[in-house]
Amino acid sequence: MFTCTPTLAKEAALDRAMAKRSTCPRCRRRYHHCLPLRIIGSCLECWDGTPADPHSYIAPEPDTVILRAA
Ligand SMILES: [Zn+2]
């Protein structure tokens, strides 16, 4: 029963592959579904302005936001 490490590594690789397919390269949102990147290269909102359901994606990482000291 030493399958934990290979399984986790496999899942991590799978997650990276999923993240690549579900993250919009233009707005950096990670959607909960795969984007048609091969066809339009971004999410629908970036492509034609169709507003995305806020519940259908995770906002970009906070490190992309410029924080200002109060
Ligand atoms: Zn986008």
N, CA, C, O and the ligand as a Tripos MOL2 file, in Angstrom:
@<TRIPOS>MOLECULE
protein
  281   279    71     0     0
PROTEIN
NO_CHARGES

@<TRIPOS>ATOM
      1 N           0.8270   -1.2050    0.0000 N.3       1 MET1
      2 CA          0.0000    0.0000    0.0000 C.3       1 MET1
      3 C           0.8660    1.2610    0.0000 C.2       1 MET1
      4 O           0.6770    2.1360    0.8450 O.2       1 MET1
      5 N           1.7950    1.3630   -0.9190 N.am      2 PHE2
      6 CA          2.6430    2.5500   -0.9930 C.3       2 PHE2
      7 C           2.3310    3.3510   -2.2550 C.2       2 PHE2
      8 O           3.2250    3.8510   -2.9380 O.2       2 PHE2
      9 N           1.0610    3.4540   -2.5360 N.am      3 THR3
     10 CA          0.6640    4.1170   -3.7810 C.3       3 THR3
     11 C           0.3620    5.6000   -3.5860 C.2       3 THR3
     12 O           0.0240    6.2990   -4.5420 O.2       3 THR3
     13 N           0.4850    6.0760   -2.3540 N.am      4 CYS4
     14 CA          0.1210    7.4670   -2.0870 C.3       4 CYS4
     15 C           0.9270    8.4670   -2.9140 C.2       4 CYS4
     16 O           0.3510    9.3190   -3.5900 O.2       4 CYS4
     17 N           2.2490    8.3680   -2.8650 N.am      5 THR5
     18 CA          3.0830    9.3570   -3.5400 C.3       5 THR5
     19 C           2.8510    9.3900   -5.0500 C.2       5 THR5
     20 O           2.6340   10.4620   -5.6160 O.2       5 THR5
     21 N           2.8960    8.2260   -5.7110 N.am      6 PRO6
     22 CA          2.6580    8.2750   -7.1660 C.3       6 PRO6
     23 C           1.2810    8.8250   -7.5050 C.2       6 PRO6
     24 O           1.1120    9.5400   -8.4920 O.2       6 PRO6
     25 N           0.2960    8.4820   -6.6730 N.am      7 THR7
     26 CA         -1.0610    8.9530   -6.9430 C.3       7 THR7
     27 C          -1.1520   10.4710   -6.7950 C.2       7 THR7
     28 O          -1.7750   11.1540   -7.6070 O.2       7 THR7
     29 N          -0.5190   10.9800   -5.7410 N.am      8 LEU8
     30 CA         -0.5430   12.4280   -5.5300 C.3       8 LEU8
     31 C           0.2000   13.1520   -6.6470 C.2       8 LEU8
     32 O          -0.2450   14.1960   -7.1230 O.2       8 LEU8
     33 N           1.3410   12.5900   -7.0630 N.am      9 ALA9
     34 CA          2.1060   13.2090   -8.1440 C.3       9 ALA9
     35 C           1.2810   13.2300   -9.4200 C.2       9 ALA9
     36 O           1.2940   14.1990  -10.1790 O.2       9 ALA9
     37 N           0.5650   12.1380   -9.6360 N.am     10 LYS10
     38 CA         -0.2720   12.0430  -10.8310 C.3      10 LYS10
     39 C          -1.4020   13.0670  -10.7530 C.2      10 LYS10
     40 O          -1.7360   13.7240  -11.7390 O.2      10 LYS10
     41 N          -1.9820   13.1860   -9.5570 N.am     11 GLU11
     42 CA         -3.0710   14.1470   -9.3960 C.3      11 GLU11
     43 C          -2.5830   15.5820   -9.5470 C.2      11 GLU11
     44 O          -3.2860   16.4320  -10.0930 O.2      11 GLU11
     45 N          -1.3700   15.8460   -9.0560 N.am     12 ALA12
     46 CA         -0.8020   17.1880   -9.1810 C.3      12 ALA12
     47 C          -0.5760   17.5180  -10.6510 C.2      12 ALA12
     48 O          -0.8530   18.6320  -11.0970 O.2      12 ALA12
     49 N          -0.0710   16.5400  -11.3980 N.am     13 ALA13
     50 CA          0.1640   16.7580  -12.8200 C.3      13 ALA13
     51 C          -1.1630   16.9690  -13.5390 C.2      13 ALA13
     52 O          -1.2830   17.8110  -14.4290 O.2      13 ALA13
     53 N          -2.1430   16.1930  -13.1360 N.am     14 LEU14
     54 CA         -3.4620   16.3060  -13.7460 C.3      14 LEU14
     55 C          -4.0580   17.6640  -13.4280 C.2      14 LEU14
     56 O          -4.6940   18.2910  -14.2760 O.2      14 LEU14
     57 N          -3.8460   18.1200  -12.1850 N.am     15 ASP15
     58 CA         -4.3760   19.4210  -11.7810 C.3      15 ASP15
     59 C          -3.7200   20.5430  -12.5700 C.2      15 ASP15
     60 O          -4.3810   21.5070  -12.9550 O.2      15 ASP15
     61 N          -2.4140   20.4180  -12.8110 N.am     16 ARG16
     62 CA         -1.7270   21.4430  -13.6060 C.3      16 ARG16
     63 C          -2.2830   21.4730  -15.0260 C.2      16 ARG16
     64 O          -2.4880   22.5380  -15.6090 O.2      16 ARG16
     65 N          -2.5210   20.2840  -15.5680 N.am     17 ALA17
     66 CA         -3.0610   20.2130  -16.9210 C.3      17 ALA17
     67 C          -4.4580   20.8110  -16.9600 C.2      17 ALA17
     68 O          -4.8220   21.5100  -17.9070 O.2      17 ALA17
     69 N          -5.2430   20.5270  -15.9130 N.am     18 MET18
     70 CA         -6.5970   21.0700  -15.8270 C.3      18 MET18
     71 C          -6.5520   22.5830  -15.6630 C.2      18 MET18
     72 O          -7.3380   23.3090  -16.2720 O.2      18 MET18
     73 N          -5.6150   23.0510  -14.8250 N.am     19 ALA19
     74 CA         -5.4930   24.4790  -14.5630 C.3      19 ALA19
     75 C          -5.1560   25.2190  -15.8480 C.2      19 ALA19
     76 O          -5.6560   26.3150  -16.1010 O.2      19 ALA19
     77 N          -4.3030   24.6030  -16.6520 N.am     20 LYS20
     78 CA         -3.8910   25.2320  -17.9070 C.3      20 LYS20
     79 C          -5.0810   25.3680  -18.8490 C.2      20 LYS20
     80 O          -5.2170   26.3600  -19.5660 O.2      20 LYS20
     81 N          -5.9310   24.3580  -18.8310 N.am     21 ARG21
     82 CA         -7.0780   24.3770  -19.7450 C.3      21 ARG21
     83 C          -8.2360   25.2130  -19.2350 C.2      21 ARG21
     84 O          -9.1020   25.6180  -20.0090 O.2      21 ARG21
     85 N          -8.2550   25.4750  -17.9210 N.am     22 SER22
     86 CA         -9.4050   26.1960  -17.3670 C.3      22 SER22
     87 C          -9.0490   27.6120  -16.9200 C.2      22 SER22
     88 O          -9.8970   28.3130  -16.3680 O.2      22 SER22
     89 N          -7.8030   28.0450  -17.1510 N.am     23 THR23
     90 CA         -7.3990   29.3990  -16.7700 C.3      23 THR23
     91 C          -7.3130   30.2830  -18.0000 C.2      23 THR23
     92 O          -6.6840   29.9240  -18.9950 O.2      23 THR23
     93 N          -7.9500   31.4370  -17.9210 N.am     24 CYS24
     94 CA         -7.9100   32.3700  -19.0360 C.3      24 CYS24
     95 C          -6.5700   33.1070  -19.0190 C.2      24 CYS24
     96 O          -6.2190   33.7080  -18.0040 O.2      24 CYS24
     97 N          -5.8170   33.0750  -20.1180 N.am     25 PRO25
     98 CA         -4.5170   33.7480  -20.1400 C.3      25 PRO25
     99 C          -4.6270   35.2710  -20.1650 C.2      25 PRO25
    100 O          -3.6350   35.9630  -19.9400 O.2      25 PRO25
    101 N          -5.7930   35.7870  -20.4310 N.am     26 ARG26
    102 CA         -5.9600   37.2430  -20.5060 C.3      26 ARG26
    103 C          -6.3750   37.8560  -19.1850 C.2      26 ARG26
    104 O          -5.8120   38.8730  -18.7780 O.2      26 ARG26
    105 N          -7.3670   37.2520  -18.4890 N.am     27 CYS27
    106 CA         -7.8170   37.8310  -17.2270 C.3      27 CYS27
    107 C          -7.3490   37.0130  -16.0200 C.2      27 CYS27
    108 O          -7.5750   37.4050  -14.8750 O.2      27 CYS27
    109 N          -6.6950   35.8720  -16.2820 N.am     28 ARG28
    110 CA         -6.1050   35.0310  -15.2280 C.3      28 ARG28
    111 C          -7.1350   34.4000  -14.3090 C.2      28 ARG28
    112 O          -6.7730   33.8630  -13.2620 O.2      28 ARG28
    113 N          -8.3930   34.4500  -14.6680 N.am     29 ARG29
    114 CA         -9.3850   33.7670  -13.8370 C.3      29 ARG29
    115 C          -9.2730   32.2730  -14.0970 C.2      29 ARG29
    116 O          -9.0300   31.8370  -15.2220 O.2      29 ARG29
    117 N          -9.4550   31.5010  -13.0350 N.am     30 ARG30
    118 CA         -9.4880   30.0660  -13.2320 C.3      30 ARG30
    119 C         -10.9290   29.6140  -13.1480 C.2      30 ARG30
    120 O         -11.5680   29.7240  -12.1020 O.2      30 ARG30
    121 N         -11.4260   29.1130  -14.2380 N.am     31 TYR31
    122 CA        -12.8040   28.6600  -14.2900 C.3      31 TYR31
    123 C         -12.9370   27.2400  -13.7810 C.2      31 TYR31
    124 O         -11.9610   26.4930  -13.7090 O.2      31 TYR31
    125 N         -14.1560   26.8790  -13.4310 N.am     32 HIS32
    126 CA        -14.4130   25.5290  -12.9450 C.3      32 HIS32
    127 C         -14.6800   24.5830  -14.1020 C.2      32 HIS32
    128 O         -15.0020   23.4120  -13.8980 O.2      32 HIS32
    129 N         -14.5460   25.0920  -15.3070 N.am     33 HIS33
    130 CA        -14.7290   24.2430  -16.4910 C.3      33 HIS33
    131 C         -13.6210   24.5740  -17.4670 C.2      33 HIS33
    132 O         -12.9470   25.5950  -17.3340 O.2      33 HIS33
    133 N         -13.4350   23.7020  -18.4520 N.am     34 CYS34
    134 CA        -12.3880   23.9480  -19.4300 C.3      34 CYS34
    135 C         -12.8150   25.0560  -20.3800 C.2      34 CYS34
    136 O         -13.9840   25.1610  -20.7490 O.2      34 CYS34
    137 N         -11.8530   25.8780  -20.7700 N.am     35 LEU35
    138 CA        -12.1330   26.9680  -21.7000 C.3      35 LEU35
    139 C         -11.7940   26.5180  -23.1250 C.2      35 LEU35
    140 O         -10.9210   25.6720  -23.3240 O.2      35 LEU35
    141 N         -12.4840   27.0840  -24.1010 N.am     36 PRO36
    142 CA        -12.1830   26.7370  -25.5000 C.3      36 PRO36
    143 C         -10.9400   27.4910  -25.9790 C.2      36 PRO36
    144 O         -10.9880   28.2430  -26.9520 O.2      36 PRO36
    145 N          -9.8290   27.2740  -25.2760 N.am     37 LEU37
    146 CA         -8.6110   28.0360  -25.5630 C.3      37 LEU37
    147 C          -8.0940   27.8060  -26.9800 C.2      37 LEU37
    148 O          -7.5400   28.7170  -27.5960 O.2      37 LEU37
    149 N          -8.2720   26.5980  -27.4930 N.am     38 ARG38
    150 CA         -7.7770   26.3110  -28.8460 C.3      38 ARG38
    151 C          -8.5680   27.0710  -29.9030 C.2      38 ARG38
    152 O          -8.0870   27.3130  -31.0100 O.2      38 ARG38
    153 N          -9.7790   27.4390  -29.5410 N.am     39 ILE39
    154 CA        -10.6420   28.1030  -30.5230 C.3      39 ILE39
    155 C         -10.5950   29.6140  -30.3520 C.2      39 ILE39
    156 O         -10.3750   30.3390  -31.3220 O.2      39 ILE39
    157 N         -10.7980   30.0970  -29.1300 N.am     40 ILE40
    158 CA        -10.8540   31.5490  -28.9320 C.3      40 ILE40
    159 C          -9.6780   32.0750  -28.1140 C.2      40 ILE40
    160 O          -9.4680   33.2870  -28.0590 O.2      40 ILE40
    161 N          -8.9090   31.1980  -27.4810 N.am     41 GLY41
    162 CA         -7.6930   31.6100  -26.7720 C.3      41 GLY41
    163 C          -7.9170   32.3370  -25.4600 C.2      41 GLY41
    164 O          -6.9590   32.8260  -24.8610 O.2      41 GLY41
    165 N          -9.1450   32.4200  -25.0010 N.am     42 SER42
    166 CA         -9.4270   33.0960  -23.7290 C.3      42 SER42
    167 C         -10.8040   32.6600  -23.2660 C.2      42 SER42
    168 O         -11.4250   31.7820  -23.8660 O.2      42 SER42
    169 N         -11.2790   33.2840  -22.1850 N.am     43 CYS43
    170 CA        -12.6350   32.9750  -21.7530 C.3      43 CYS43
    171 C         -13.6210   33.7690  -22.6150 C.2      43 CYS43
    172 O         -13.2270   34.6670  -23.3590 O.2      43 CYS43
    173 N         -14.8860   33.4300  -22.5060 N.am     44 LEU44
    174 CA        -15.9140   34.0950  -23.3210 C.3      44 LEU44
    175 C         -15.9830   35.5860  -23.0390 C.2      44 LEU44
    176 O         -16.1990   36.3900  -23.9460 O.2      44 LEU44
    177 N         -15.7960   35.9530  -21.7680 N.am     45 GLU45
    178 CA        -15.8990   37.3630  -21.3990 C.3      45 GLU45
    179 C         -14.7980   38.1820  -22.0820 C.2      45 GLU45
    180 O         -15.0530   39.2880  -22.5590 O.2      45 GLU45
    181 N         -13.5840   37.6450  -22.1290 N.am     46 CYS46
    182 CA        -12.4900   38.3520  -22.7990 C.3      46 CYS46
    183 C         -12.7010   38.3500  -24.3060 C.2      46 CYS46
    184 O         -12.3100   39.2870  -25.0030 O.2      46 CYS46
    185 N         -13.3190   37.2950  -24.7950 N.am     47 TRP47
    186 CA        -13.4450   37.1280  -26.2410 C.3      47 TRP47
    187 C         -14.5390   38.0020  -26.8430 C.2      47 TRP47
    188 O         -14.3040   38.7610  -27.7840 O.2      47 TRP47
    189 N         -15.7420   37.8790  -26.2790 N.am     48 ASP48
    190 CA        -16.8440   38.6540  -26.8680 C.3      48 ASP48
    191 C         -17.6130   39.4870  -25.8490 C.2      48 ASP48
    192 O         -18.6510   40.0610  -26.1770 O.2      48 ASP48
    193 N         -17.1110   39.5580  -24.6120 N.am     49 GLY49
    194 CA        -17.7390   40.4110  -23.6150 C.3      49 GLY49
    195 C         -18.8890   39.7740  -22.8750 C.2      49 GLY49
    196 O         -19.5240   40.4280  -22.0460 O.2      49 GLY49
    197 N         -19.1770   38.5060  -23.1520 N.am     50 THR50
    198 CA        -20.2410   37.8280  -22.4200 C.3      50 THR50
    199 C         -19.8380   37.7190  -20.9550 C.2      50 THR50
    200 O         -18.8590   37.0420  -20.6390 O.2      50 THR50
    201 N         -20.5760   38.3760  -20.0450 N.am     51 PRO51
    202 CA        -20.1760   38.3290  -18.6290 C.3      51 PRO51
    203 C         -20.1950   36.9070  -18.0970 C.2      51 PRO51
    204 O         -21.1570   36.1650  -18.2960 O.2      51 PRO51
    205 N         -19.1210   36.5420  -17.4210 N.am     52 ALA52
    206 CA        -19.0460   35.2090  -16.8390 C.3      52 ALA52
    207 C         -19.7250   35.2140  -15.4820 C.2      52 ALA52
    208 O         -19.6650   36.2000  -14.7470 O.2      52 ALA52
    209 N         -20.3700   34.1080  -15.1590 N.am     53 ASP53
    210 CA        -20.9860   33.9590  -13.8490 C.3      53 ASP53
    211 C         -19.8750   33.9680  -12.7920 C.2      53 ASP53
    212 O         -18.9640   33.1410  -12.8420 O.2      53 ASP53
    213 N         -19.9510   34.9030  -11.8360 N.am     54 PRO54
    214 CA        -18.8950   34.9700  -10.8100 C.3      54 PRO54
    215 C         -18.6880   33.6590  -10.0600 C.2      54 PRO54
    216 O         -17.6310   33.4300   -9.4730 O.2      54 PRO54
    217 N         -19.7050   32.8040  -10.0840 N.am     55 HIS55
    218 CA        -19.5740   31.5200   -9.3890 C.3      55 HIS55
    219 C         -18.8810   30.4810  -10.2560 C.2      55 HIS55
    220 O         -18.6110   29.3680   -9.8030 O.2      55 HIS55
    221 N         -18.5910   30.8420  -11.5060 N.am     56 SER56
    222 CA        -18.0090   29.8520  -12.4050 C.3      56 SER56
    223 C         -16.4970   29.9620  -12.4880 C.2      56 SER56
    224 O         -15.8590   29.2110  -13.2260 O.2      56 SER56
    225 N         -15.9130   30.8980  -11.7330 N.am     57 TYR57
    226 CA        -14.4620   30.9980  -11.7660 C.3      57 TYR57
    227 C         -13.8990   31.4370  -10.4180 C.2      57 TYR57
    228 O         -14.6260   31.9150   -9.5480 O.2      57 TYR57
    229 N         -12.6030   31.2650  -10.2680 N.am     58 ILE58
    230 CA        -11.8820   31.7200   -9.0770 C.3      58 ILE58
    231 C         -11.0960   32.9460   -9.5070 C.2      58 ILE58
    232 O         -10.4120   32.9190  -10.5300 O.2      58 ILE58
    233 N         -11.1880   34.0050   -8.7470 N.am     59 ALA59
    234 CA        -10.4890   35.2420   -9.0970 C.3      59 ALA59
    235 C          -8.9800   35.0080   -9.1310 C.2      59 ALA59
    236 O          -8.4760   34.0900   -8.4850 O.2      59 ALA59
    237 N          -8.2640   35.8380   -9.8820 N.am     60 PRO60
    238 CA         -6.8130   35.6770   -9.9810 C.3      60 PRO60
    239 C          -6.1330   35.7190   -8.6170 C.2      60 PRO60
    240 O          -6.6710   36.2620   -7.6520 O.2      60 PRO60
    241 N          -4.9480   35.1380   -8.5610 N.am     61 GLU61
    242 CA         -4.1760   35.1190   -7.3210 C.3      61 GLU61
    243 C          -3.9750   36.5420   -6.8070 C.2      61 GLU61
    244 O          -3.7430   37.4570   -7.5980 O.2      61 GLU61
    245 N          -4.0600   36.7370   -5.4900 N.am     62 PRO62
    246 CA         -3.9110   38.0880   -4.9240 C.3      62 PRO62
    247 C          -2.5460   38.7080   -5.1710 C.2      62 PRO62
    248 O          -2.4000   39.9240   -5.0460 O.2      62 PRO62
    249 N          -1.5390   37.9090   -5.5200 N.am     63 ASP63
    250 CA         -0.2100   38.4900   -5.7290 C.3      63 ASP63
    251 C          -0.1420   39.3040   -7.0140 C.2      63 ASP63
    252 O           0.8580   39.9730   -7.2790 O.2      63 ASP63
    253 N          -1.2130   39.2480   -7.8190 N.am     64 THR64
    254 CA         -1.2540   40.0580   -9.0250 C.3      64 THR64
    255 C          -1.8690   41.4250   -8.7160 C.2      64 THR64
    256 O          -1.8500   42.3280   -9.5530 O.2      64 THR64
    257 N          -2.4110   41.5650   -7.5150 N.am     65 VAL65
    258 CA         -3.0360   42.8280   -7.1230 C.3      65 VAL65
    259 C          -2.0090   43.7040   -6.4150 C.2      65 VAL65
    260 O          -1.2880   43.2420   -5.5320 O.2      65 VAL65
    261 N          -1.9530   44.9380   -6.8010 N.am     66 ILE66
    262 CA         -1.0000   45.8490   -6.1640 C.3      66 ILE66
    263 C          -1.6220   46.3700   -4.8710 C.2      66 ILE66
    264 O          -2.6500   47.0460   -4.8800 O.2      66 ILE66
    265 N          -0.9740   46.0370   -3.7710 N.am     67 LEU67
    266 CA         -1.4750   46.4580   -2.4700 C.3      67 LEU67
    267 C          -0.7990   47.7560   -2.0570 C.2      67 LEU67
    268 O           0.4160   47.9140   -2.1660 O.2      67 LEU67
    269 N          -1.6080   48.6570   -1.5890 N.am     68 ARG68
    270 CA         -1.0570   49.9420   -1.1430 C.3      68 ARG68
    271 C          -1.1110   50.0490    0.3650 C.2      68 ARG68
    272 O          -2.1240   49.6920    0.9660 O.2      68 ARG68
    273 N          -0.0780   50.5190    0.9800 N.am     69 ALA69
    274 CA         -0.0660   50.7020    2.4250 C.3      69 ALA69
    275 C          -1.0380   51.8340    2.7860 C.2      69 ALA69
    276 O          -1.1190   52.8580    2.1070 O.2      69 ALA69
    277 N          -1.7670   51.6060    3.8800 N.am     70 ALA70
    278 CA         -2.7590   52.6080    4.2780 C.3      70 ALA70
    279 C          -2.0820   53.8580    4.8580 C.2      70 ALA70
    280 O          -2.7650   54.8060    5.2460 O.2      70 ALA70
    281 ZN        -10.7300   36.0130  -19.5520 Zn       71 ZN71
@<TRIPOS>BOND
     1     1     2 1
     2     2     3 1
     3     3     4 2
     4     3     5 am
     5     5     6 1
     6     6     7 1
     7     7     8 2
     8     7     9 am
     9     9    10 1
    10    10    11 1
    11    11    12 2
    12    11    13 am
    13    13    14 1
    14    14    15 1
    15    15    16 2
    16    15    17 am
    17    17    18 1
    18    18    19 1
    19    19    20 2
    20    19    21 am
    21    21    22 1
    22    22    23 1
    23    23    24 2
    24    23    25 am
    25    25    26 1
    26    26    27 1
    27    27    28 2
    28    27    29 am
    29    29    30 1
    30    30    31 1
    31    31    32 2
    32    31    33 am
    33    33    34 1
    34    34    35 1
    35    35    36 2
    36    35    37 am
    37    37    38 1
    38    38    39 1
    39    39    40 2
    40    39    41 am
    41    41    42 1
    42    42    43 1
    43    43    44 2
    44    43    45 am
    45    45    46 1
    46    46    47 1
    47    47    48 2
    48    47    49 am
    49    49    50 1
    50    50    51 1
    51    51    52 2
    52    51    53 am
    53    53    54 1
    54    54    55 1
    55    55    56 2
    56    55    57 am
    57    57    58 1
    58    58    59 1
    59    59    60 2
    60    59    61 am
    61    61    62 1
    62    62    63 1
    63    63    64 2
    64    63    65 am
    65    65    66 1
    66    66    67 1
    67    67    68 2
    68    67    69 am
    69    69    70 1
    70    70    71 1
    71    71    72 2
    72    71    73 am
    73    73    74 1
    74    74    75 1
    75    75    76 2
    76    75    77 am
    77    77    78 1
    78    78    79 1
    79    79    80 2
    80    79    81 am
    81    81    82 1
    82    82    83 1
    83    83    84 2
    84    83    85 am
    85    85    86 1
    86    86    87 1
    87    87    88 2
    88    87    89 am
    89    89    90 1
    90    90    91 1
    91    91    92 2
    92    91    93 am
    93    93    94 1
    94    94    95 1
    95    95    96 2
    96    95    97 am
    97    97    98 1
    98    98    99 1
    99    99   100 2
   100    99   101 am
   101   101   102 1
   102   102   103 1
   103   103   104 2
   104   103   105 am
   105   105   106 1
   106   106   107 1
   107   107   108 2
   108   107   109 am
   109   109   110 1
   110   110   111 1
   111   111   112 2
   112   111   113 am
   113   113   114 1
   114   114   115 1
   115   115   116 2
   116   115   117 am
   117   117   118 1
   118   118   119 1
   119   119   120 2
   120   119   121 am
   121   121   122 1
   122   122   123 1
   123   123   124 2
   124   123   125 am
   125   125   126 1
   126   126   127 1
   127   127   128 2
   128   127   129 am
   129   129   130 1
   130   130   131 1
   131   131   132 2
   132   131   133 am
   133   133   134 1
   134   134   135 1
   135   135   136 2
   136   135   137 am
   137   137   138 1
   138   138   139 1
   139   139   140 2
   140   139   141 am
   141   141   142 1
   142   142   143 1
   143   143   144 2
   144   143   145 am
   145   145   146 1
   146   146   147 1
   147   147   148 2
   148   147   149 am
   149   149   150 1
   150   150   151 1
   151   151   152 2
   152   151   153 am
   153   153   154 1
   154   154   155 1
   155   155   156 2
   156   155   157 am
   157   157   158 1
   158   158   159 1
   159   159   160 2
   160   159   161 am
   161   161   162 1
   162   162   163 1
   163   163   164 2
   164   163   165 am
   165   165   166 1
   166   166   167 1
   167   167   168 2
   168   167   169 am
   169   169   170 1
   170   170   171 1
   171   171   172 2
   172   171   173 am
   173   173   174 1
   174   174   175 1
   175   175   176 2
   176   175   177 am
   177   177   178 1
   178   178   179 1
   179   179   180 2
   180   179   181 am
   181   181   182 1
   182   182   183 1
   183   183   184 2
   184   183   185 am
   185   185   186 1
   186   186   187 1
   187   187   188 2
   188   187   189 am
   189   189   190 1
   190   190   191 1
   191   191   192 2
   192   191   193 am
   193   193   194 1
   194   194   195 1
   195   195   196 2
   196   195   197 am
   197   197   198 1
   198   198   199 1
   199   199   200 2
   200   199   201 am
   201   201   202 1
   202   202   203 1
   203   203   204 2
   204   203   205 am
   205   205   206 1
   206   206   207 1
   207   207   208 2
   208   207   209 am
   209   209   210 1
   210   210   211 1
   211   211   212 2
   212   211   213 am
   213   213   214 1
   214   214   215 1
   215   215   216 2
   216   215   217 am
   217   217   218 1
   218   218   219 1
   219   219   220 2
   220   219   221 am
   221   221   222 1
   222   222   223 1
   223   223   224 2
   224   223   225 am
   225   225   226 1
   226   226   227 1
   227   227   228 2
   228   227   229 am
   229   229   230 1
   230   230   231 1
   231   231   232 2
   232   231   233 am
   233   233   234 1
   234   234   235 1
   235   235   236 2
   236   235   237 am
   237   237   238 1
   238   238   239 1
   239   239   240 2
   240   239   241 am
   241   241   242 1
   242   242   243 1
   243   243   244 2
   244   243   245 am
   245   245   246 1
   246   246   247 1
   247   247   248 2
   248   247   249 am
   249   249   250 1
   250   250   251 1
   251   251   252 2
   252   251   253 am
   253   253   254 1
   254   254   255 1
   255   255   256 2
   256   255   257 am
   257   257   258 1
   258   258   259 1
   259   259   260 2
   260   259   261 am
   261   261   262 1
   262   262   263 1
   263   263   264 2
   264   263   265 am
   265   265   266 1
   266   266   267 1
   267   267   268 2
   268   267   269 am
   269   269   270 1
   270   270   271 1
   271   271   272 2
   272   271   273 am
   273   273   274 1
   274   274   275 1
   275   275   276 2
   276   275   277 am
   277   277   278 1
   278   278   279 1
   279   279   280 2
@<TRIPOS>SUBSTRUCTURE
     1 MET1         2 RESIDUE 1 A MET
     2 PHE2         6 RESIDUE 1 A PHE
     3 THR3        10 RESIDUE 1 A THR
     4 CYS4        14 RESIDUE 1 A CYS
     5 THR5        18 RESIDUE 1 A THR
     6 PRO6        22 RESIDUE 1 A PRO
     7 THR7        26 RESIDUE 1 A THR
     8 LEU8        30 RESIDUE 1 A LEU
     9 ALA9        34 RESIDUE 1 A ALA
    10 LYS10       38 RESIDUE 1 A LYS
    11 GLU11       42 RESIDUE 1 A GLU
    12 ALA12       46 RESIDUE 1 A ALA
    13 ALA13       50 RESIDUE 1 A ALA
    14 LEU14       54 RESIDUE 1 A LEU
    15 ASP15       58 RESIDUE 1 A ASP
    16 ARG16       62 RESIDUE 1 A ARG
    17 ALA17       66 RESIDUE 1 A ALA
    18 MET18       70 RESIDUE 1 A MET
    19 ALA19       74 RESIDUE 1 A ALA
    20 LYS20       78 RESIDUE 1 A LYS
    21 ARG21       82 RESIDUE 1 A ARG
    22 SER22       86 RESIDUE 1 A SER
    23 THR23       90 RESIDUE 1 A THR
    24 CYS24       94 RESIDUE 1 A CYS
    25 PRO25       98 RESIDUE 1 A PRO
    26 ARG26      102 RESIDUE 1 A ARG
    27 CYS27      106 RESIDUE 1 A CYS
    28 ARG28      110 RESIDUE 1 A ARG
    29 ARG29      114 RESIDUE 1 A ARG
    30 ARG30      118 RESIDUE 1 A ARG
    31 TYR31      122 RESIDUE 1 A TYR
    32 HIS32      126 RESIDUE 1 A HIS
    33 HIS33      130 RESIDUE 1 A HIS
    34 CYS34      134 RESIDUE 1 A CYS
    35 LEU35      138 RESIDUE 1 A LEU
    36 PRO36      142 RESIDUE 1 A PRO
    37 LEU37      146 RESIDUE 1 A LEU
    38 ARG38      150 RESIDUE 1 A ARG
    39 ILE39      154 RESIDUE 1 A ILE
    40 ILE40      158 RESIDUE 1 A ILE
    41 GLY41      162 RESIDUE 1 A GLY
    42 SER42      166 RESIDUE 1 A SER
    43 CYS43      170 RESIDUE 1 A CYS
    44 LEU44      174 RESIDUE 1 A LEU
    45 GLU45      178 RESIDUE 1 A GLU
    46 CYS46      182 RESIDUE 1 A CYS
    47 TRP47      186 RESIDUE 1 A TRP
    48 ASP48      190 RESIDUE 1 A ASP
    49 GLY49      194 RESIDUE 1 A GLY
    50 THR50      198 RESIDUE 1 A THR
    51 PRO51      202 RESIDUE 1 A PRO
    52 ALA52      206 RESIDUE 1 A ALA
    53 ASP53      210 RESIDUE 1 A ASP
    54 PRO54      214 RESIDUE 1 A PRO
    55 HIS55      218 RESIDUE 1 A HIS
    56 SER56      222 RESIDUE 1 A SER
    57 TYR57      226 RESIDUE 1 A TYR
    58 ILE58      230 RESIDUE 1 A ILE
    59 ALA59      234 RESIDUE 1 A ALA
    60 PRO60      238 RESIDUE 1 A PRO
    61 GLU61      242 RESIDUE 1 A GLU
    62 PRO62      246 RESIDUE 1 A PRO
    63 ASP63      250 RESIDUE 1 A ASP
    64 THR64      254 RESIDUE 1 A THR
    65 VAL65      258 RESIDUE 1 A VAL
    66 ILE66      262 RESIDUE 1 A ILE
    67 LEU67      266 RESIDUE 1 A LEU
    68 ARG68      270 RESIDUE 1 A ARG
    69 ALA69      274 RESIDUE 1 A ALA
    70 ALA70      278 RESIDUE 1 A ALA
    71 ZN71       281 GROUP 0 **** ****
